[in-house]
């Protein structure tokens, strides 16, 4: 009887999962596909923003170059 009960519960759960009882008229599989498509769009947007950030010079890099140039100028002034 437990096998029959388990099978009946499985069938019942299967019907719930495949029916559109979530109020949107979509099955869980369709909702999952929509979520995955949205995640891909978000990942593309993150990649674009990552490229923008990496293409710009950071403050730390700018200050490092300024220190290097000023040190070079000081050495040149000492030699002349």
C-alpha positions as CSV (number, residue, x, y, z in Angstrom):
1,X,0.0,0.0,0.0
2,X,2.9,2.4,0.6
3,X,4.1,1.8,-2.9
4,X,0.6,2.8,-4.2
5,X,0.5,5.8,-1.9
6,X,4.0,6.9,-3.0
7,X,3.1,6.5,-6.6
8,X,-0.2,8.4,-6.1
9,X,1.7,11.2,-4.3
10,X,4.3,11.3,-7.1
11,X,1.5,11.6,-9.7
12,X,-0.2,14.3,-7.7
13,X,3.1,16.2,-7.4
14,X,3.7,15.7,-11.1
15,X,0.3,17.3,-11.9
16,X,1.0,20.2,-9.6
17,X,4.4,20.8,-11.2
18,X,3.1,20.7,-14.7
19,X,-0.1,22.7,-14.1
20,X,-0.2,26.4,-14.2
21,X,-1.2,27.0,-10.6
22,X,1.2,29.8,-9.8
23,X,-1.1,32.5,-11.0
24,X,0.9,33.5,-14.0
25,X,-0.2,30.8,-16.4
26,X,3.3,29.5,-16.8
27,X,4.7,26.1,-15.8
28,X,7.7,25.8,-13.6
29,X,9.8,24.9,-16.6
30,X,8.7,28.0,-18.4
31,X,9.4,30.1,-15.4
32,X,12.9,28.6,-15.1
33,X,13.6,29.3,-18.7
34,X,12.6,32.9,-18.2
35,X,14.8,33.2,-15.2
36,X,17.8,31.7,-17.0
37,X,17.3,34.1,-19.9
38,X,17.1,37.0,-17.5
39,X,20.3,35.7,-15.8
40,X,22.1,35.6,-19.2
41,X,21.1,39.3,-19.9
42,X,22.4,40.3,-16.4
43,X,25.7,38.5,-17.1
44,X,26.1,40.2,-20.4
45,X,25.4,43.6,-18.8
46,X,28.0,42.8,-16.0
47,X,30.6,41.9,-18.7
48,X,30.0,45.2,-20.5
49,X,30.4,47.2,-17.3
50,X,33.5,45.1,-16.4
51,X,35.1,46.1,-19.7
52,X,34.2,49.8,-19.1
53,X,35.8,49.7,-15.7
54,X,38.9,47.9,-16.8
55,X,39.5,50.2,-19.8
56,X,39.8,53.3,-17.5
57,X,42.9,54.2,-15.6
58,X,42.4,53.8,-11.8
59,X,43.3,56.5,-9.3
60,X,46.0,54.2,-7.9
61,X,47.5,53.7,-11.3
62,X,47.4,57.4,-12.0
63,X,49.1,58.3,-8.8
64,X,51.7,55.7,-9.4
65,X,52.6,57.2,-12.8
66,X,52.7,60.7,-11.2
67,X,55.1,59.5,-8.6
68,X,57.3,57.8,-11.2
69,X,57.3,60.9,-13.4
70,X,58.1,63.2,-10.5
71,X,60.9,60.9,-9.4
72,X,62.3,61.0,-12.9
73,X,62.1,64.8,-12.9
74,X,63.9,65.0,-9.6
75,X,66.7,62.8,-10.8
76,X,67.1,64.8,-13.9
77,X,67.2,68.1,-11.9
78,X,69.9,66.6,-9.6
79,X,72.1,65.6,-12.6
80,X,71.9,69.1,-14.2
